[in-house]
Amino acid sequence: MKVDKDIKYSKTHEWVKFLDDTTALIGLTDYAQEQLGDLVFINMPAEGDEVSCDTPFGDIESVKAVSDINSPVDGIVAEVNEEIAENPENINSDPYGSWIIKVSNITEICDLMDADSYERFCQEEA
Amino acid sequence: MQLKTPLYECHKRHKGKMVEFAGYLLPVQYEQGVIKEHLAVREKCGLFDVSHMTELFLEGEDALKNIQKIFANDFAETKIGQVKYTTMLNEDGGIVDDMVIYKFSDTKYMVVGNAANHEKDYNWIKSHLFGNCTLTDRTNDYAQLALQGPASTEILKKLTEESNIPAKYYTFLEGKIAGLDCIISQTGYTGELGYELYTAPHNAVKLWDELIQAGKDFGLIPCGLGARDTLRLEAAMPLYGHEMTDDITPLEAKLNFSVKLNKEDFIGKTALEKRMDSSRVLAGFKITGKGIVREQNDMFIDGKKVGFSTSGTHAPYFGYPIALGYIDKQYSAIGTKVIFKVRGREVEAEVTATPFYKRSKK
């Protein structure tokens, strides 16, 4: 399992990369993609949708299963990554390079972990 | 209780992601993932551990009479060395299980059924036996490996003489592969050319390793339950607990070929004759909207519920999702547009011909 030291992690296996104080990219972790297997479809939110902490904003389907994608922040969807919507398998090959949505107007950040804590968290879950 | 098959160490070695299935720990996939495993079987070859399958033997002078009574297909003309698919029905014409039956001799047959129905099948058959016929559960005496894909014959040829390879679909023989005693059967659950090999548990690891080694140059990879499911679904092969249940008749499930109503009495025949004009039928669906239909998603036309899905997945060979499900017969024409409700969303689909995938015969 890979982690990226510069980003934060949620207990539901999303990662958050802050671009500034109120804007962030959100994606799925390497652990999540490994658990889910070959990803084939993402149900994306629309630009302008509100997202809030620990609440699903979309779902992602692998060949075998479907899983919610939860928001790690309160804010507004500024952009959805159309390239990932078209090619969800990119998350399998490059989870930290494949952001799913960009959130702006962030007013609240959920309980997040740094890379070391997240690695321990996954080991305990496994 | 989690049982391990004799091939457990091979799965660990190939980094299989282990899950519980019908009480057994089996790989849902290996390192390459479901899509690559699926395509390997369509284009080259895949190797599956299907040791969880049930092997029951019916033996004795009255074996055939019992089989004719207990199973819905007709075995009167079945030859030694032939395999036949059948359903086993309850008194209401519903399906107890589906299985393949191997004829070894006039007095010896092997019934291979679903792992999830192991006890149910044994008890059902046992409770209906009559005359001179014994039922023996020999599930633990066999490991079963499924070698599936267009290259499977060439791979077997590296490990045995051609005379040990059954030339026809749904036939079998007993012979040696890599020097190990096997039942070698040209059967499978993938819609592809392939073989199922039954051997003693202590031979299983050696047989697996010999096949993997012999298959290397042909692109053979190990495949898990995930690919087994997507492959059977593309081939529109029904799965018990999904397309078949105790309440569903084989006619509704489009398994007419597994039932011979013109043979003498068998369990479920009378009820089945009364259920001929059922209003629902199994159909295939191509998902044209966004999303993946899974099992038990309701299906609508103009807001009216007309059916439900029984299985659904992304189909790796086609690159879009497909599903099987029951639909009111009046709406079952190919091309009919339906809406599935999937997790609160509406996903468009249309009735399509099955099987979704049919291999081209050379």
Interface residues (C-beta under 8 A of the other chain):
Chain A: G37 D38 V40 F41 N43 D59 E61 S62 V63 K64 V66 N92
Chain B: K17 V28 Q29 G33 V34 I35 G226 D229 T230 K290 G291 I292 R294 T313 H314 P316 P321 R343 R345
